[in-house]
Amino acid sequence: MRPVPETTNGGTIRPFRQVDVFGTTPYLGNAVAVVHDADRVTSDEMQQIALWTNLSETTFLAAPSNPGADYGVRIFTPTRELPFAGHPTLGSAHAWLEAGGVSQHPDRVIQECGIGLVPLQRTPSGLAFAAPPLRRAGPASEELRGRVIEMLGVDPSRAEAVEWVDNGPGWIGVLVDSAETVLALRPGAVDRPIGVVGPHPAGAAAQFEVRAFVPSSGSTAEDPVTGSLNASLALWLLGSGRAHAPYVASQGAAIGHSGHVHVTRDAAGEVWIAGSTRTLVEGAIDVSTMPSR
């Protein structure tokens, strides 16, 4: 990879990386664009860059405001800013460390983002973040349950539970009877983020299959491998006794990707979400000619 130009916060050229997260092999995970040294990049410029990269998320690294954090990050989709997202968290931490970031903590990296401080650590399965607490949990109303099942086009008898599992993006979680049912889904237009999970048969490489559907211009987009959803599903499944840690969730097969998300729970009860991270694009981005908004 070519050297990244050295810049200052007052310059117009920023180091840039594109990181593949959760992929079982390169180019099969979920990509995130990471812009370094973004302290003086405005919110409008960040949104424009995220629209241009046209990835599910683009992140911007800057100095943290909390002295306990190692770095700050802002996370943008092509249309809005998010308080938290999972694969951008792992990809941002990977990029920060690869660029020479040194944590002030002996065994953790602390990220500051819209939901506050998010701890990360190195594990045998890759970088891991601590699953943030759910902002909203519990069973969906009967009316919402019916709408979600109808949007997914799933046989109601195969939907075992529909619950709020919102850790920022607004996820509704749907547990179905099997991974086969998950992979067979062909949803219509969805009006909210919906995550679907179902168990693989015993002996499979992964214990669960996951898919993530989000609204997109009146239709539905599917995310390849989703850290925030897997984090919220883990809290739900482990908390309700439907799963036992450690386990592996696979995601992306339905759209030509191959991701593995590793879920563990430590002695203190904290749930960790881990996966592979690889820099596949490295260079610089010029913010000097951003269009006015």
SULZILIN-V653171 format. One record per pair of residues at least 6 apart in sequence whose C-alpha atoms are under 6 Angstrom apart, sorted by sequence separation. I is the first residue (numbers start at 1). J is the second residue. D is the distance in whole Angstrom. If there is no record, write none. Layout:
I | J | D
I | J | D
This chain:
23 | 29 | 3
75 | 81 | 6
76 | 82 | 6
103 | 109 | 6
111 | 117 | 6
121 | 127 | 6
165 | 171 | 5
214 | 220 | 6
237 | 243 | 5
238 | 244 | 6
252 | 258 | 5
265 | 271 | 4
22 | 29 | 5
64 | 71 | 5
75 | 82 | 5
111 | 118 | 5
121 | 128 | 5
165 | 172 | 6
200 | 207 | 5
214 | 221 | 5
252 | 259 | 6
264 | 271 | 6
21 | 29 | 5
50 | 58 | 5
63 | 71 | 5
64 | 72 | 4
110 | 118 | 6
120 | 128 | 5
164 | 172 | 5
165 | 173 | 6
199 | 207 | 6
200 | 208 | 5
213 | 221 | 6
251 | 259 | 5
264 | 272 | 5
20 | 29 | 6
21 | 30 | 5
63 | 72 | 5
110 | 119 | 5
120 | 129 | 4
163 | 172 | 6
199 | 208 | 4
213 | 222 | 5
250 | 259 | 6
263 | 272 | 6
20 | 30 | 5
62 | 72 | 5
109 | 119 | 6
119 | 129 | 6
163 | 173 | 5
198 | 208 | 6
212 | 222 | 6
250 | 260 | 5
263 | 273 | 5
4 | 15 | 6
20 | 31 | 5
61 | 72 | 6
109 | 120 | 5
119 | 130 | 6
162 | 173 | 6
198 | 209 | 5
212 | 223 | 6
249 | 260 | 6
262 | 273 | 6
19 | 31 | 6
61 | 73 | 5
108 | 120 | 6
162 | 174 | 5
197 | 209 | 6
249 | 261 | 5
262 | 274 | 5
19 | 32 | 5
60 | 73 | 5
108 | 121 | 5
161 | 174 | 6
197 | 210 | 5
248 | 261 | 6
261 | 274 | 6
18 | 32 | 6
60 | 74 | 5
161 | 175 | 5
196 | 210 | 6
248 | 262 | 5
261 | 275 | 5
18 | 33 | 4
59 | 74 | 6
160 | 175 | 6
196 | 211 | 5
17 | 33 | 6
59 | 75 | 5
159 | 175 | 6
160 | 176 | 5
195 | 211 | 6
247 | 263 | 5
17 | 34 | 5
58 | 75 | 6
159 | 176 | 4
195 | 212 | 5
246 | 263 | 5
16 | 34 | 6
58 | 76 | 5
158 | 176 | 5
194 | 212 | 6
246 | 264 | 4
16 | 35 | 5
57 | 76 | 5
158 | 177 | 5
179 | 198 | 5
194 | 213 | 5
245 | 264 | 5
57 | 77 | 4
178 | 198 | 4
179 | 199 | 5
193 | 213 | 6
15 | 36 | 5
56 | 77 | 5
175 | 196 | 6
177 | 198 | 6
178 | 199 | 5
179 | 200 | 5
193 | 214 | 4
14 | 36 | 6
38 | 60 | 6
140 | 162 | 6
171 | 193 | 5
172 | 194 | 5
173 | 195 | 5
174 | 196 | 5
175 | 197 | 5
176 | 198 | 5
38 | 61 | 6
39 | 62 | 5
140 | 163 | 5
171 | 194 | 6
173 | 196 | 6
175 | 198 | 6
192 | 215 | 6
34 | 58 | 6
37 | 61 | 6
38 | 62 | 5
54 | 78 | 6
139 | 163 | 4
191 | 215 | 5
32 | 57 | 6
33 | 58 | 5
34 | 59 | 5
35 | 60 | 5
36 | 61 | 5
37 | 62 | 6
138 | 163 | 5
190 | 215 | 5
32 | 58 | 6
34 | 60 | 6
138 | 164 | 5
225 | 251 | 5
51 | 78 | 4
137 | 164 | 5
225 | 252 | 6
9 | 37 | 6
50 | 78 | 5
137 | 165 | 5
224 | 252 | 5
136 | 166 | 5
179 | 209 | 5
189 | 219 | 4
190 | 220 | 6
83 | 114 | 4
135 | 166 | 6
189 | 220 | 5
83 | 115 | 5
134 | 166 | 5
135 | 167 | 5
70 | 103 | 6
134 | 167 | 4
153 | 187 | 6
225 | 259 | 6
152 | 187 | 4
151 | 187 | 6
151 | 188 | 6
72 | 111 | 6
151 | 190 | 6
70 | 110 | 5
71 | 111 | 6
72 | 112 | 5
73 | 113 | 5
209 | 249 | 6
69 | 110 | 5
207 | 248 | 6
208 | 249 | 5
209 | 250 | 5
210 | 251 | 5
69 | 111 | 6
206 | 248 | 5
207 | 249 | 6
209 | 251 | 6
69 | 112 | 6
206 | 249 | 5
206 | 250 | 6
32 | 88 | 6
165 | 232 | 5
19 | 91 | 6
131 | 231 | 5
87 | 227 | 5
131 | 271 | 6
86 | 227 | 4
130 | 271 | 6
131 | 272 | 6
86 | 228 | 4
130 | 272 | 5
85 | 228 | 5
129 | 272 | 6
128 | 272 | 6
129 | 273 | 5
128 | 273 | 5
128 | 274 | 4
127 | 274 | 5
126 | 274 | 6
126 | 275 | 5
125 | 275 | 6
126 | 276 | 5
30 | 224 | 6
30 | 225 | 6
28 | 257 | 5
28 | 258 | 5
29 | 259 | 5
24 | 258 | 6
23 | 258 | 6
24 | 259 | 5
23 | 259 | 4
22 | 259 | 5
22 | 260 | 6
22 | 275 | 5
22 | 276 | 5
21 | 276 | 6
21 | 277 | 5
20 | 277 | 6
20 | 278 | 5
19 | 278 | 5
19 | 279 | 4
18 | 279 | 6
19 | 280 | 6
18 | 280 | 6
18 | 281 | 5
17 | 281 | 5
17 | 282 | 5
16 | 282 | 6
16 | 283 | 5
15 | 283 | 6
16 | 284 | 5
15 | 284 | 4
16 | 285 | 6
14 | 284 | 5
14 | 285 | 5
13 | 285 | 6
13 | 286 | 5
12 | 286 | 6
12 | 287 | 5
12 | 288 | 5
4 | 283 | 5
